[in-house]
Amino acid sequence: MSEEFEKILDSVGSFGRYQKWMVAVVIAPTSFGIAFILSVIIFQTLVPAHWCHVPGRENTSFTADQWKNLTIPADGGQFSECEKYKMVWVEDENRPLNISVEREGCTAGWDFDTSEMVSTVATSHGWLCERRRYSDHILAVGTAGNAVGTLLLPSLSDRFFGRRFVFYLSHVLYLVFTLAFVWTPSYIFQLVFRFMASLSFQTNYQMPYIITLEFLPPSKRGLGVLVSFVAWTAGMCFTSLVAWLVPRWDYLTLISCIPPALCFLYLLCLPESPRWLLMSGKLKECAAVLIQVAKYNRKEQPSAAELEAELKELRDNHSKEESLVHILRYPKLRLRAILLLFVLACTYMMYGILIFSINVLNNYFLSHLVLSAFELPSNVLGWLFSDYLGRRFTCIFTFIVAAVFCLAAPFTLHNEWAHLAIAAFIKLFVTQLIFVLFLLNTELFPTPVRSTGFAWSLVAGFAAMSAAPYILNSGFGPAFPYWFMMALLLLCCLAALPLPETLGLPLPQTFQEAEDIGNGRPLLTWIHHWNYEKHSLPGVTSKKPHCDGDSVTEESKMI
């Protein structure tokens, strides 16, 4: 069925003005905005350097630094964050202040280093010392909300409401509960509101991404993924600038509401996925969308009646399978789904560890900017490597190289710039892995459950990612996260070995087509750009790469 639908898409223009518009105006802005929103959360929950506030300096001639040195214990060259010396004021003009060597807790609150962030959630609500974990809990609950929302909302889109409706629903959830999060002083309610707002991730990114990808021909889907990831990187880098200009968590949170509010402008132009309309039996709506595509692409518009008849025949010629449970009936597809769940869970956990590690340098903004910028070459490398070397080889090779860098990282902790360079390269490789795994998810799941299958992989990823704050602050030392990531990378390398190579194959429309992926492609054979046509599915012709006239270089075959 996938080949037949590709032919219909070709007849109305498979990569004309309409598809280019979708990539530029739908994928790029939504990816940019969602990356900005997710990065803002990191700055909201920062815990800056702090120490006990000791009142009384105004009655002395001490400077702030002298007062701090006098009243705050320093252990190993670091000022205590949760203790101060006991002090007693006496009526003695010669020595009005007695400072004891005994220590006590911060009875009068805290002072903070406001050289970077003027306020964060932790400093505004006193989530310090025995309550320091509260910020970690907020991050963890947020990623848990991502996991639950990514499970529920795409399932609704696949089975009931379609991609378009769920896209807008996700933005309503974010706006309502994010505004509530800003105004409530209650820690419990903040946990609840953060969880509810996070239900929208990654559905608000996933829906336009899938809609656009389902409009694109196989030779251009990799380009769509590349544009998405480049825009994502730009959004993360932009967050560093905005946080530097507006270093207050509450203002940043309100600013993060602007992108989802603007997304409602898509009500005027964002179509429903014609593939979903076809699988749902909405042939009239599907034909209308395809005719609109032909009109915008300046192709000869097919007759609505003829197109509906062709779509009906196409739908009638395959069995109706719409539940993700059907995967259990197909042994190969079932194994691949489990392996993808495991690999994406581990990869997202590592991504969480790296994205929350913005204290590699003393400057939060520069550290976040450098680590985010390194995602840009990862997008290009992921595109090129997966295109020319194949998805499977790129995964396995990248897991091994990233593990080597994790092995080197603990030996650079004494030099923050060397440490930053190693961490940046690890993030480059991990982001490259996410790029390739996104492609594999799109290419291995059949159309009836593509967004649900994609969502389940992200559910596993976000569920694992919720552990990232605790791994970073485990108390086992700064080297522990790198040893932990190295072990995960090696396990993922083994788990990726049974996955088939999907380079050059059309998207599977049915469960049986998804089960047959890999037939004629031995696991021990390296399939790449120069030999994939020799290893096609029986009866399926791989599409050749072709040159796009708007490109400076030849665009290679992606799927």
Disulfide bonds with the S-S distance in Angstrom:
Cys52-Cys106 1.78
Cys82-Cys129 2.13
